[in-house]
């Protein structure tokens, strides 16, 4: 099991430290996704890259389950949350 998958599993169990570690581990990737999303957006938004990352991550944490098989699926869902 990869480190990210393990962090997702622990975060799903409610471990707050795992959630923080997950954000730290994927922060660069999430920022890249957010920047790309904002660059392609046709609507005016007051969110910047950092705000979008944090907003999407909070949405993910509010979901009932963080059952993702791997890092790629987590990032795909994150991209969807950013939309």
C-alpha positions in Angstrom: 0.0 0.0 0.0 1.4 3.4 -1.0 2.0 6.2 1.5 -0.9 8.2 0.0 -3.3 5.3 0.0 -2.4 4.7 3.7 -3.0 8.4 4.5 -6.4 8.3 2.8 -7.3 5.2 4.8 -6.3 6.8 8.1 -8.0 10.0 7.2 -11.2 8.1 6.4 -11.0 6.6 9.9 -11.1 10.1 11.3 -7.4 10.6 12.1 -6.9 14.4 11.9 -3.1 14.1 11.6 -3.5 11.9 8.6 -5.7 14.5 6.9 -3.0 17.1 7.5 -0.3 14.8 6.2 -2.4 14.0 3.1 -2.8 17.7 2.3 0.9 18.3 2.7 1.8 15.3 0.6 -0.5 16.3 -2.3 -0.4 20.0 -1.9 1.8 20.7 -4.9 -0.3 18.4 -7.2 -3.5 20.0 -5.9 -2.1 23.5 -6.6 -1.2 22.5 -10.1 -4.8 21.2 -10.7 -6.3 24.4 -9.2 -4.1 26.7 -11.3 -5.0 24.8 -14.4 -8.7 24.9 -13.5 -8.6 28.7 -12.9 -6.7 29.3 -16.1 -9.3 27.5 -18.2 -12.3 29.1 -16.4 -14.5 31.3 -18.4 -16.2 32.8 -15.4 -14.8 35.4 -13.1 -14.0 34.1 -9.7 -12.6 35.7 -6.6 -10.8 32.5 -5.7 -7.1 32.2 -6.2 -5.1 29.0 -6.5 -4.5 28.6 -2.8 -8.1 29.3 -1.9 -9.4 26.8 -4.5 -7.1 24.1 -3.2 -8.2 24.7 0.4 -11.9 24.8 -0.6 -11.7 21.6 -2.6 -9.8 19.8 0.2 -12.4 20.9 2.8 -15.1 19.5 0.5 -13.3 16.2 0.3 -12.9 16.0 4.0 -16.6 16.8 4.5 -17.5 13.9 2.3 -18.6 10.7 4.2 -15.9 8.5 2.7 -12.5 9.1 1.3 -12.4 5.6 -0.3 -10.0 6.1 -3.2 -7.9 3.3 -4.5 -4.9 5.4 -5.1 -3.3 8.8 -5.6 -4.5 9.2 -9.1 -8.2 8.6 -8.3 -7.9 11.0 -5.3 -6.5 13.7 -7.6 -9.2 13.0 -10.2 -11.9 13.5 -7.6 -10.1 16.6 -6.3 -10.2 18.1 -9.8 -13.9 17.4 -10.0 -14.4 19.0 -6.6 -12.6 22.1 -7.9 -15.1 22.4 -10.8 
